Amino acid sequence: MGAAKHNRGKLHRRSGQENNNSRFNNNGYSLIELVIVLAIIAAIMGTVFYSIILIFSANAKSTANDIQRAIGDCKVATMGRASAYMELYRDAGNENVYTRMYVMDSSGSYVPSEPQKVGPRRVTVAYSQDGTSETELAAGDKIAIFFDRANGGFITGTADDGTTYPIYKAIFVQGGSKHYKIELTKLTGKSEVKVVP
């Protein structure tokens, strides 16, 4: 009889432990589950952050290539037809970056072409006369690039509004983690995009 009570007590205790465990498991998360959830959230946030950086970096590369292409097109236009120059500017309203070509007509006046958007507002564009120090192209700012019709090299020039622009040695484009430099060779009018380390 004493053994029966003892067995019943064990059964009762075991039953009570099972009830306590099931009640504890239903009340919340364990530390391991919490750590796993936090690790998953951190991985998702890291992927999103990295994707945003890649998007901005892709914008910078596209902007640098489009500016270089516009410089090349203007050089070809200058050497093939009448005098021309290229304007690079950041719009004061929406702050995007644009290029525009001005071609001289038969009357000696420069006629502007349609502006071409080359970069969004999140991309930083700067220019340099010495190739190293950068001056950022702010909202409403512009520069103009002129070519020598004889050899295609870069020269100083006066725009249609009477402003005289110097020879630039480099244009810098930065977005996300990428920084690009468009090197401008004065004698040949060559432009080359390079990654700035």
Backbone torsions as a table, in degrees:
resi	resn	phi	psi	omega
1	MET	NA	-39.9	176.9
2	GLY	-63.3	-37.6	178.7
3	ALA	-65.9	-37.2	-180.0
4	ALA	-65.0	-40.6	178.0
5	LYS	-64.9	-40.8	-179.1
6	HIS	-62.1	-44.0	178.8
7	ASN	-64.9	-41.7	178.9
8	ARG	-62.9	-36.4	178.0
9	GLY	-64.4	-39.9	177.9
10	LYS	-64.3	-44.3	179.4
11	LEU	-61.3	-40.3	-179.3
12	HIS	-65.5	-42.2	179.2
13	ARG	-64.8	-44.1	-179.4
14	ARG	-62.1	-40.9	179.3
15	SER	-64.0	-39.5	178.5
16	GLY	-65.9	-38.2	178.4
17	GLN	-65.9	-41.3	178.8
18	GLU	-62.9	-40.1	178.8
19	ASN	-64.9	-41.3	179.2
20	ASN	-64.5	-43.2	-179.7
21	ASN	-64.3	-45.0	-178.6
22	SER	-66.9	-35.0	177.7
23	ARG	-68.0	-38.7	179.6
24	PHE	-66.6	-41.0	-178.8
25	ASN	-67.4	-26.5	-178.4
26	ASN	-86.9	-8.1	-173.9
27	ASN	-88.1	-18.3	-177.0
28	GLY	177.7	-165.7	-177.5
29	TYR	-98.4	149.5	174.2
30	SER	-81.5	167.4	-179.8
31	LEU	-61.4	-38.4	-180.0
32	ILE	-64.9	-43.5	178.1
33	GLU	-62.1	-40.5	178.9
34	LEU	-64.2	-42.5	178.7
35	VAL	-63.6	-41.1	179.4
36	ILE	-63.6	-43.6	178.8
37	VAL	-62.9	-44.7	178.7
38	LEU	-62.9	-38.5	178.3
39	ALA	-65.1	-39.6	178.3
40	ILE	-65.3	-43.7	178.4
41	ILE	-62.5	-42.1	178.6
42	ALA	-63.0	-40.3	178.9
43	ALA	-64.9	-41.4	178.9
44	ILE	-65.4	-44.5	179.5
45	MET	-62.9	-40.6	177.8
46	GLY	-62.6	-40.8	178.9
47	THR	-65.6	-42.6	179.0
48	VAL	-63.7	-45.4	-179.6
49	PHE	-61.7	-43.8	179.6
50	TYR	-64.7	-37.8	178.8
51	SER	-65.2	-39.7	178.6
52	ILE	-64.2	-42.6	177.9
53	ILE	-61.2	-42.1	179.4
54	LEU	-63.8	-38.2	179.2
55	ILE	-64.1	-47.1	179.5
56	PHE	-63.8	-38.7	179.2
57	SER	-65.5	-40.4	177.9
58	ALA	-64.5	-37.7	176.6
59	ASN	-61.4	-40.9	-179.5
60	ALA	-65.4	-43.6	179.9
61	LYS	-64.5	-43.3	178.5
62	SER	-62.4	-42.1	179.2
63	THR	-62.5	-45.9	179.9
64	ALA	-60.7	-43.8	179.8
65	ASN	-66.2	-38.6	179.6
66	ASP	-67.9	-38.4	177.4
67	ILE	-65.2	-43.9	178.8
68	GLN	-61.5	-41.3	178.9
69	ARG	-63.3	-41.1	178.9
70	ALA	-64.9	-38.4	177.0
71	ILE	-62.5	-44.9	179.0
72	GLY	-62.9	-41.7	178.6
73	ASP	-62.8	-40.2	-180.0
74	CYS	-68.1	-37.2	177.5
75	LYS	-62.2	-45.3	179.5
76	VAL	-62.5	-42.1	179.6
77	ALA	-63.5	-40.3	-179.1
78	THR	-65.4	-42.1	-176.6
79	MET	-80.2	-20.7	-176.7
80	GLY	-96.2	-27.8	-176.5
81	ARG	-129.9	-138.8	177.9
82	ALA	-77.9	176.7	179.6
83	SER	-60.9	144.5	179.7
84	ALA	-148.9	158.6	172.1
85	TYR	-145.1	162.0	-177.7
86	MET	-115.0	137.1	177.7
87	GLU	-109.6	133.8	175.1
88	LEU	-118.3	122.7	-176.0
89	TYR	-147.9	159.5	173.4
90	ARG	-108.3	123.5	-176.2
91	ASP	-65.1	138.3	-178.5
92	ALA	-72.4	-26.7	-176.8
93	GLY	-82.1	-64.4	-176.9
94	ASN	-98.1	-6.3	173.5
95	GLU	66.5	15.2	172.5
96	ASN	-75.9	164.3	-178.7
97	VAL	-100.8	134.7	-177.1
98	TYR	-131.6	157.7	167.1
99	THR	-121.2	152.5	177.7
100	ARG	-149.0	136.3	178.4
101	MET	-101.7	138.8	175.5
102	TYR	-114.7	122.0	-178.5
103	VAL	-115.9	132.9	-179.1
104	MET	-75.1	131.7	178.5
105	ASP	-92.4	-174.3	-175.0
106	SER	-65.9	-21.8	179.9
107	SER	-86.5	-3.5	179.3
108	GLY	90.8	8.5	178.1
109	SER	-101.6	146.5	177.4
110	TYR	-83.1	130.4	178.4
111	VAL	-109.2	122.5	-178.5
112	PRO	-77.5	144.7	173.5
113	SER	-90.3	178.7	176.5
114	GLU	-67.8	137.1	177.4
115	PRO	-66.8	144.8	178.4
116	GLN	-114.9	122.1	178.0
117	LYS	-73.2	126.6	-179.7
118	VAL	-117.2	-12.4	-179.4
119	GLY	-161.6	148.1	177.6
120	PRO	-81.2	174.3	-177.0
121	ARG	-67.8	-23.0	-178.6
122	ARG	-75.3	-10.5	178.9
123	VAL	-93.1	132.0	178.4
124	THR	-92.4	128.2	177.4
125	VAL	-119.7	133.6	179.0
126	ALA	-136.8	165.0	179.8
127	TYR	-136.5	162.4	-177.0
128	SER	-148.0	137.9	175.5
129	GLN	-89.6	-24.6	-179.7
130	ASP	-104.9	-3.6	177.0
131	GLY	92.2	-8.5	-178.0
132	THR	-123.0	-58.2	-177.7
133	SER	-71.3	132.9	-174.7
134	GLU	-105.8	135.3	172.2
135	THR	-115.0	117.7	-175.4
136	GLU	-70.4	140.5	175.8
137	LEU	-82.7	100.3	-177.3
138	ALA	-85.7	173.1	179.7
139	ALA	-58.5	126.6	-179.3
140	GLY	89.5	-8.4	179.7
141	ASP	-83.9	155.6	175.9
142	LYS	-152.4	156.5	170.7
143	ILE	-130.7	160.3	177.9
144	ALA	-130.3	142.2	-178.6
145	ILE	-118.1	127.6	-177.9
146	PHE	-116.2	154.2	-178.7
147	PHE	-125.5	149.6	172.9
148	ASP	-81.4	124.7	-177.7
149	ARG	-67.9	-23.5	-176.8
150	ALA	-75.0	-46.1	-174.5
151	ASN	-124.7	-2.7	178.4
152	GLY	82.2	1.7	179.5
153	GLY	-73.0	164.9	178.7
154	PHE	-78.4	141.1	178.0
155	ILE	-138.1	164.6	171.0
156	THR	-73.9	154.0	-178.6
157	GLY	-158.7	162.3	179.2
158	THR	-110.6	124.7	-178.1
159	ALA	-76.0	174.4	-178.0
160	ASP	-62.1	-27.3	-180.0
161	ASP	-86.4	3.6	178.3
162	GLY	92.4	-3.1	179.2
163	THR	-79.9	133.6	177.5
164	THR	-97.2	130.4	-177.5
165	TYR	-112.7	142.6	-179.8
166	PRO	-81.9	-176.8	173.0
167	ILE	-87.5	129.9	178.8
168	TYR	-99.8	142.4	179.7
169	LYS	-97.1	-22.5	-177.9
170	ALA	-158.0	150.5	170.8
171	ILE	-123.7	131.8	-177.3
172	PHE	-110.4	139.4	178.5
173	VAL	-130.9	128.1	-179.2
174	GLN	-134.7	138.1	177.0
175	GLY	-161.2	133.7	-176.0
176	GLY	63.5	-129.5	-179.7
177	SER	-98.9	4.0	-176.1
178	LYS	-104.7	142.8	-179.8
179	HIS	-135.1	121.1	-177.5
180	TYR	-116.5	149.3	178.2
181	LYS	-125.9	125.4	174.6
182	ILE	-97.7	105.8	-179.7
183	GLU	-81.7	131.5	-179.0
184	LEU	-112.5	117.0	-179.4
185	THR	-90.9	116.8	-171.5
186	LYS	-59.1	-48.7	-171.3
187	LEU	-70.1	-34.8	-174.5
188	THR	-104.3	-16.1	-176.2
189	GLY	74.8	18.5	-179.5
190	LYS	-81.5	142.5	174.6
191	SER	-125.0	136.3	-176.9
192	GLU	-138.7	130.6	179.4
193	VAL	-88.2	128.3	178.0
194	LYS	-129.7	149.5	176.6
195	VAL	-84.5	129.7	176.8
196	VAL	-87.0	122.9	-178.4
197	PRO	-69.0	NA	NA
